[in-house]
Amino acid sequence: MANQEEESPRLKQVRENVSLLESYTKYSTPVNAKICHAEQGITLHTYWDILDIKRSQRLNLYKNIQLDDKLNAISDGIFVERNGDVDLKTVFINDREYVNFKKKPADGKQSKDSKDGTFIVEHWKGNQRESIINLSSNEKHGNIYMDRRLGGFDCSSDGAAIIYVAENKKSKAVNFNETDELKEAGKVRIGGKFESFDDFGEKLDGKSRPALFLLELEKGVVRFVEGIPDDVLPTQPQFIHDKQIIFIGIEPSPYLLGMSYCHNRPSALYKLDLDSSICQRIYPIESPSKVNLSNARHVPYTTDKVIFFQSSAFGAHIHCSALLSIDTDNLEVKEVVDVVKSPTLRSGFPGLYFDQLPEHIFTHHGLDVLVNSIWGSRYVILKINLETGKVSSMDSPTDHKGSISLLDIVEDLAVAVCSAPDNPPFLVVSRLDDEEEKTVWKRIENDGESRKSLLEHEIGFKIFLHQPSSVHPSYKNLFMESIFVHPTKDICTDKLIVIPHGGPHSSRDVSYNASTALLCAKGFSVLYINYRGSLGFGEDNVNSLIGRIGTQDVADCVQCVEDLIGWEFESRPQLYVMGGSHGGFLAAHLIGQYPDMFRAAVLLNAVTNLVAMTAGTDIPDWVYEEAGLPFSYEATLTPESLNTLWSMSPVSLVKQVKSAVLIGLGTVDRRVPCYQGNEYHRLLKAAGVKTRLQVYPECNHGLSTAEAEVDVILNAIEWMLDN
């Protein structure tokens, strides 16, 4: 009975935390949309995600929304859960005809990442299914590449064929004692059953040799695209004519480096004639390439014009990009938007920063292109004129101060998703008018206003501008921002959680996050820091961090904290720090360099030992480049480089740590292998520091499974409240 009484307060607290998290994760998030015009009006095919805490699943939902000519929602459909077969990709041929690429998992689990299963294609015209094609029975290729960095789908203008990327078929491998029924040794790899192959690392397990395949819809035939040089790895294919394609080819290298979140791999643009199989490298002509290319698109209403984005190879894993165009016939190249070294004004255009673009990006006349990009601490939609290079930000809804991202554009109609820390995601649409300076966005969800009203009286946020107190010797006119999210109700706000982002070349933006909302509900304020090195502030800002990790970024975090306390707090709050990956690296440095500053820390797949990272990570170049050391594929540690890496590692400061440390690790993390956290945990225990280790089976670097995501935030809250 005594034990039950002791547990009751804890159980009450646990139930309250779970209930609060459910209230903030109940909002479905639009992840994609497709605009279709029909006689009865406009149909939005929308795709959504939602975190189901009770089932520990992230659900994929679908619904159609009907709009009238004034963009009013006349029919807001019901959500349909997509389960069973996994929808990998829908390729629209026209408003009535489309193709679904699906995978039937062998284990019955709904997972796009499942390595086993049957790939099928369904060809639909209106409500009638024209055909089903079993791609697996063709045995032409392995898994289809669904990631947006390596993969890609495109339909020819006549609707006859679809080009896509899949793993090239490897010959069957058998052991030496499995040759009894073989008739020809050349068709198999005898003794190769356990041979290991390079692949593209984190989140791309088993993907090592991409190839292009052409699906001819009427015949139901899949054919391997011939003519591509053996040492070129093709990605992101696009039709420019019905019999001619372009693609981004990754340059050959002695071994493969990780590709997830790494947009700095040398590559080139190629043109291929599907009939003659003649392949031509069209940009850059010189080899090897010193640039990274992505998102090549054929410009509508032109014969041979293609746009693409270019950034530096190696160095920082993500750089500011330039937008270029090329005539694929005469190979004339034009720079449309250059890399921005440093904004002329703090409010000025900082350059182009993005991952992958939506499927449709051109306005109805083909003269402008719309891209999602980072501008300071916000995601914005940029309109770029391809003739003049003029860049303008498309305004968010007048009452919205958060981020906005384009999902689709067809002719003059665009659909986007908006969100903010105090506003869960909602859809907006707009008719683009060349004569109007401002873009007028209209909410199309019936619950858009109600979503806002539920949170706007609970959470507030501000973006602060900081002038670094320490000046970089080469990049002097830099600045940084932080995002302060805080409860607005009469809740005790004497607790501040500092969260630096990972990367380090990424950013935190003012979009909705259920975990942040939960932290505010529990009485915490949260400070997200876009330190120097973050994206969205100019290329000089990115490069300023190279060779200075563990010092410049740490100093920036401390300054942002001290600035905020002076601006927003009457007395010094209790401080906590939380971060993952490079954010965990910073959190570990902060509690090592400033042992009396933070009461507790939460480190998630944190980099703690740069020396050990060189041998275990899928991106060893990251270690060398960020530490300011030259990287080559032959690089090995020297006494000098070992000393440099050790002095930059948080583990070198572990004996100074006083904060209670909670560590979370994913067992299949290939970016920051879990031995990093294991070593740090053991050393903390040896030093007598309070610490706990959480290990999440089958989780990769992002700890992004539904079960892990819920467990991480609930354990983090308890840890910080208890210490």
N, C-alpha and C positions, 0 to 999 in steps of 0.2 A: 504494500500500500504506500509505503514511504517513497519507493522508487517511482511509482505512478505519479505521486504529487510532485516529485522533483522534475519529472519529464514533462509535466503538463505545460509549464511556461514555454519550454523549448518547442513542443509540438504546436502550441498556439502560434508561436512566432513563425515556424516553418509553414504552417497553413496560410498564415497571413501573407508571407512572401510569395508563395506559389500563387495565391489568389490575385495578388497585385500584378505579378508577371503575366498571368492569364489575361488580365484586363488590358494590359498594354500590348500583348501579342495577338489580340483578337482581330486586329485590322489586317485585311488582305492587302498585299502589295502588288501593284501592276508591274510586271516584268517585261511584257511585250504587247504590242498591239498591231493590227493590220487593218487598214482602211479599205473598204470595198464599196464601190458605187453600184447601185442597182435601181431599177425602175421605181421601186417603192421608197427610195431614199438612200441613206448612208448607213452601212453596217460596220460597226467596229468589232472585229474579232479580238477579244482581249484575253490575256493569259496572266495568271496571278499566282502568288505563293502565299502561304500562311503557315505559321508555326503552331502545330497542334501539340500542346504540352501534355495533355492526358495520354495521347497515343505515342508520344515521343517521335513524331514524324513531321517532316515538312511537306505539306500537301501542295500538289499542283492543281490549280483550278482553271476553268475556262467559262466564259460567258460572252454572249453577243449583246451589243447595245445598238439600238436603232435610233438614228438621229433624223430630224427633219431638215429642210433647207436652211433654217435659221439656227441649226445646231442645238436644238432642244432635244433632250432625251424623251422620245415618245414610247420607248419600250426598253426598260432596263432588265435584261434577262436574268435568269437564276444561275447561280454557280453550279457547275458540274465538275465533280472530282474526276481527274484523269488518272485512272489506275489500270492495273493489268498490264497491257502492252505499254511500253514507254514511248511516248511521242518524242522523237529526237528532233525532227525538223519538218516544218510545212513550207513547201515551195509553191508560191502562187504563180500560175501561168497567166491567168487573167482573173477578172472578178468572179467568174463562175467555175473556173477550172484550177485544180491544185493537186499537189502530190504530197502525201505524208510518208516520211521515212520513219520507220518504227523498229523497235527491238523487242522481241518476245524473250524475256529473261529465262534462262534455263532453270534458275532456282526459284522462279516465281516472284522474286523481289523486284520492286519498282525502283530501279537504279540505272541512271544513264551510264554510270561508271562500271557496271558489271562487265567482266571480261568475257563471259560466256552468254550465248543466246543466239537467236535467229534474227537476222535483219530482213525486214520485208518492206515493200513499197506499195502503197495504195494510191491508185490514180482515180481522182474523183472529177466528175463534171456535174455541178449542181448537187442534187441529192442522190445522184447515181454513181455507184462505184464501177468504173470502167474495167479495172483489172487489178490483180494482186501479183506482185513479182517477188519471188523469194531470192534475195540477193545471196544468201548463204549457200543455197543449192548450186549457184553458179560457180562457187569456189574460186572466184576471181581475186578476192582480196580478204583481208582480215577486218578488224574493227574500223568503223567509219569514224573519222575525226570530227568530233562535235565541238571542240573548243574553238573559240573565235580567233585565236591567234594563228593556229596552224590549219584549221579546217576551212570549209567554205562550200557553199552551194550556189549555183547560178543556172538559170534556164535560158536557152536560146530564144531569140525574139520570135521565131516561128512556133515555139512551144513543142518542138519535136524531141529535144534532148536536154538532159540535165548533167552538168559537170559537177563532180564532188571529189573530196579527198578521202582516201582510206589507206590503211596499212597494207603495204605490198605483201603479197602472199609469200611466206617462206616455205621452202621445201620441207616435207615431213622429216622429223628427226626420230631415229630409233636407237635403242641400245644395241650393243654387239650381239646379245643373245636373242634379238628379236628379228633376225634376218631369214628365218626359215621359209617364209612365204614370199620373199622378195625375188623378183626376176631380173631386175636391173638396178645396179647400185647407184647409178647416176641420178635417179629420181628421188633419192632420200639422202639424209645426212646421217650416215652410220657413225655411231658414237657421239652424236650431237644432241642427244636428248637433254643433257644438262648444260649445254653451252649457254653462256650469258652474252647478251647483246647490250650495247649502249642504248639508252632511250632519252627522252626529253625531260626526265626527272619528275619533280613534284607535280602531282595531279595528272601526269601524262604517262603513267606506268605502261610499259609495253609498246609505246609508240616510238618507233625509231626510224622507220623508212616510209615516209608518206609517198603516195603515188596518186596520179589523177586517173579518174574513171569516168566514162561517158555512158549514161543510161539513155538508150533509145526507147522512148515510151511506147510507140505503136508496136514495135517488134518485141518489147520486153527483154531486150538484149543489153548486157553490160560488156563494155570493152575497155581494155587497158589502153591508156593514151600513150602512144609511142612517140619517140623523138627527143625526149628530155634527156640531157646528159646524165650518165650514171652517178656522177658525184654531186649533182644538184638535187636538193630536196624541195619539191614543189609544194606551195601552200597558197591559199586564198585565190582560187581561180575565178576568172570572170570572162564572159563572152564579150567580144567587141564586134564580131560578125557571127553569123550562124555557123561558120566553119573556121572561125579563128578565135583564139582565146589569149588572154594574158594571165600571168601568175607571178607571185613573189617566190623567188628561188633562194633558199638558204645556202650560203657559201659552204664549200667542203671544209672540214676540219678534222684533225687527228681523232678526236672523240667528241661526243655530243655534250653540250652544256644544258642545264635546265632552261626552260622557256617560259614557264609561268611567271608572270610579273616582271619578265626580263625583256625589255623592248630595245635591246642594244646589240642584237646578233647581226653580223654582216650578212647582207642579202642584196639581191639585184632583181630588176624587172625583166621578164622574158615575154616574148610573143611566140605563139605556136600555131601553125596551120594544121588543122585536124585531118585534112585530106592527104597532104604531102608529108606530114610529120616533120616538117622543117621547123626547127626551134632556133630563135634568134635572141641573143641578149641585147636589150635595147637601152638599159640604163642601170648603173653607170657602165660605160663601155670598158673602162679600165678594170683590170682584175689583179689582185683580189679587191673586193669592195671594202670601202672604209666607212660605209653608211648602213643604216638600217632602214628598210622600206616597209610600208604597210598600207593596207586599205586602198589598193588601186581600183579605180572605178571608171567605166566608160561613160563619157559625158553624153547625155541624151541629145538627139537632134544634130549630132556630129557624126562624121564617118570614122575618123581615126583618133579622136582626141581622148586622152585618158588623164585623170588626175591621180596623184598618190601623195603620201606623206613621207617625209624623210627626216631622220634624226641621226645623231652620231652613233657610231658603233663603239662598243666597249665603254670604259669609264663608268659613269653613273648608269644604273640599270634602266632608268627612264629619263629621257631628255626632253627639252622643248623641241617641237617638231616644226618643220617648214612644209608648206603646201606647194607642190609643183604640178605642172601639166606637161604632157608630151604628145606630140603628133607621132603615132606609131608607124606612120608611113615614111615621113622624112626625118624622124627622130629629133625634131626641133623641140627643145626644152625651154619652158618659161617658169620663172619663179613667181608664184602668186602671192604667197605670204612667207616672209623670211622668219628665221629664228629671232626671237626678241631676247637680247642679252640682258637688258634691264629696262623696266618700264620708264618712260619719260616722266611720268607722274605716278604717285602712289596709287592713284585711281585709274591709271592708264592700262591699255591692253598689255597683258604680261606674256602673250604667246599662246601656242596651241599645246594642250596636254590632254591626252585621252588614251583609252585602251582600244576598243573597237567601236566602229560606227554602226548605226542601224542599217538595215538592208537598203532602205530608200533614203537618200540625202539631198536630192536635187529638187529645186523648185520647178514649177510647171513649165517654165520656158528654158530651163537648163542653164540659165546664166548665173544663178546663185547656188551655193551649197550650204547646208545646215549641218553643223557638227556640235556635239556635246564636248565641253572643255571645262577645265578648272580655272577659275579666276579668283585668286586669293583663297578665301575659305568657302567659296560657293561653286557649285556646278551651274553652268549657264549654257544656253544655246546660242551659238554664234552663227551669224549669216555672213558668208564671204562671197563677194562678187568676183567671179572668175576672170573678168576682163580687167577690172581696176585694182583688185586686191583689197578693196575696202572691207574692213571687218567691223561689224556692229553686233552688239548684244541684244538679243530679242527679250524684251521685258517680260518678267514674271507677272502673274496676276497682281493687280494693284494692292491687294491686301495681303500679299504673300512675300515674306522676307527670307525664305529658305532657298533651297536648290530646285532646279528644274532640268529635266532631261528629255530629249526628243525620243519618241518611240517609233513614229512612222510619219511619212509625208507622201501624199499622192496628189498630183496636180497642185492645187492651191490650198489643200486642207492638211493641217498638221495636228498630230495628237502627241501629248507629252504627259509626264508624270511629275508632280510637285510634292515636296514634303519639307518639313522643318522640325526642329526638336519639339515644338509644341503643336505640331500638326501632322498626323499620320498621312501616308501617301494618298493622293487623289488624282484623277485624270482631268486634263483640260484639253480643249480643242481650239483651233483658230483658223480663220480664213486669211491667208496671207495676201496683203494688198501692197503692191509696189509703190502706190501713191501715199500710203500712210507711213509716217515715221515710226510710230509705236505699234507694237503687236498687241492685239486685244485677245486675251485668252478667256475662255469660258469654261467654268466647271460643268461637267456632264454627269457627275454622280449625284444621286439624290441625297446621299449621306455625306457629301463633301463638307457642308457647313457643320453638320452635327459632329463630325470627327474633330473639327477644330474646336468647337465649343466645349468638348469633353476635356480638352487638355489646356486650352489657353489660359485658364484661371489656376492651373496647377504648376505650369512650367514657364519660365522665361529664359531668354538667351540674349547674349550680346557678343559682338565681334570686337575685339580690341586690337589696336595697332601698337606694336612695340618697336622702339629703336634700339638695336643691340648696343650694349655698353662696351663690348669688345669689338674692335674694328678689324676686319680681315685685311691682311697686307695688300692683296691684289684686287679684292672686290669690296669697295668702301661704302657705296651708297645702297646698302641692303636694309631690309626691314622684315619683320615677321608678324604673324597674327596669332591670336588665341581665341577660342570660342568658350565663353563662360555660360554654362547651363545651370539653372538654379531653381529651386522650388519657390513658388510665389505665395503659397499658403502659409499660415501661421505655424510653421514647422521649424524646429531648431536647425539653424544652418551654420553651426560652428564646426562642421566637418567638410573638408575639401579634398576631393580625389583628383590627382593630377594624372592625365593620360596622354603621354606622347605617342604619336602614331608609329607604325613600323615602316619598313622600306630600306633605307631611310627616305628614299626619293619617292614619296607618295604625299598624301595630304589628308586632312580631316575636313569634311564640309558640313554645312548646316542642314543636314537631312535628318529624317526621323530615325530614332534608334530606341527600341523598346527597353533595352537594358539601361540606357541613360534615364529614361522616364522612371524606371523602377528605382534607380539610385536616388533620384530627386524625391520620390515618394517616401523613401526611407530616411530623408533628412540630410542627404549629402548634396553638396554642390559639386559640379564637375568642371574641370578645366582641360580642354583639348588644346594641344600646342602644335602649331605649324612653325616649327623652328627653321632656321636657315638650312637649306638643303631640301626643303619641301617643294612640291610642284605648285605652279600657279603664281609665281612671283618673279619669273625671268630665269634665263639659263645661267646667268652669273650666280644667282641664288642657289641653284642646284649644285653647280661646280664648287661653290665655296666650302662645302663640307668634305670634299675629297681630301683624305689625309688628316682630317681633324675630328674624326668620330671619337666620342668619349671625352672630348674637351669642349669644342664649340657648341655642339648640340646640347650637352649637359649644362653649360653656362647659360644657353638660351632658355632652357627649361626653368632653371632657378630664377632667372631674371623675370620671366613671365609670371611665375608664382609670386614673387615679391612685388611686382608691379600691381598685380590683381589685388593682393592683400591691402596694399596702400590705397587702391581706388575704391574697393567694394566692401571691406570689412572694418568694423570698428575696433575689433581686437583680433589677435592672431588665432586662426582656426586650427583645429587638429588636422594634420596633413597625412595623406595616404597617396601611394603611387601604384599605378597599374599599367601594364603594357605587354604586348606580344611581339615576338620576333625582334626587330630592331627597337621597337618600343620597350620590350622586355630588357634588351641590352641597356637602354637608357635608364630604366627603372633600377636595374642592378647597379649601374654606375652611381645613380643618385643616392642610393642607400649606402654605398661604399664610400663615396666622396663626402657625403653630408650625413654622417651616421646619426646625428641628433635631430634631423629635420623631419623624418617621416616615421609615424608610429608603426605602420605595416605596409607591406608590398605584396602585389600579386604579379607573378611572372609567368607568362604563357608562351611556351616554346621559345624561350628567350635565348639569344646568343650570349654566352658567358665566357667562352674560351676560343678566341680567334685562332690560336695555334692549332688546336684540335679540329677546328672547322675546316681547315684546308684539305684534310684527308677524307672527311665524311660527307660534306655537303654536295648537292648536285650543281652548285654554282661556286666553285673555288675562286673564280675570277672576282666574285663579289668581295671576298676577304682581302685579296691583294689590292684591288682598285680602291676600295673604301679606306684602306689603311695608307694609301698613297704610294704603294709599291707597284712596280711594273709587273704586269701579268703576261705570261706566254703559256702555251700548252705544255711546254717543257719545264715550267717553273717548279722548283723545289725550295724548301726552306734553307736559308743560310743562317749562321749565327746572328748576323745583323738583322735579318728579317724576322727571325724568331724573337729576338729581343724587342723589336718594334711591336709585333703582334701581341706579345705577352703584356707589355706595358699599356696597351690599349684595351685589354680584356678586363671585364668586371671581376673575374675570378682572382685577379691579382690583388683585389681589395677586400676579399671575403672576410679577412680577420678583423676588419674595421666595422663590419655590419652589426647593428644593434636592433634593427627593425624586425618584427615578426614577418616571415616570408612564406607565402603560399605559392607553390609551383604547380603548373599544369602542363602535361606533356602528351603528345600524340604518338602512339607507338609506330605509325608508319610515316612519320614526318621525314621527308627526304631533304627538305630545305635546311632545317636546323635539327639534326638528329638528336634523339632523346638522351644520348649520353651526355650532352651539354648540361641539361637540367639535373640529371642524376648525379654528376660530379659536384655541381654547385650545392645540391641538397646535402650530400654527404659531408662536404666541407663546412657547411653551416652547422650541421649537427655536431661535428667535431669541435667547432668553436663555441658550442653551447648556446647557439642562437635558436630561438623558437622557429620551427619550420614544419611544413607538411607538404607531402608530395601526392598529387592526383595524377593518375595515369589513365588515359582514355584509349581503349583498344580500337584498332582500325580507324583511328583519326589521323588525318594528315596535318599539315602545317597550320591550317586555319581553324582547327578544332570546330569544324562547322556542321557536324552532325547535329540533329535536333536534340538528342539526349545530352551530348557534350555541351552544347550552347546553353542549355538550361542549367546544367550542373555547374558550369563555370561561374555564371553570374550569381547564382544563389549561394554557392560556397564563398565567392568573393565578398558578398555582402556580410555574411556571418563572420568571416575572418576579420574584416575591418571593424565591425561592431564589437567584436570580442577582444580587440587588441588596442 
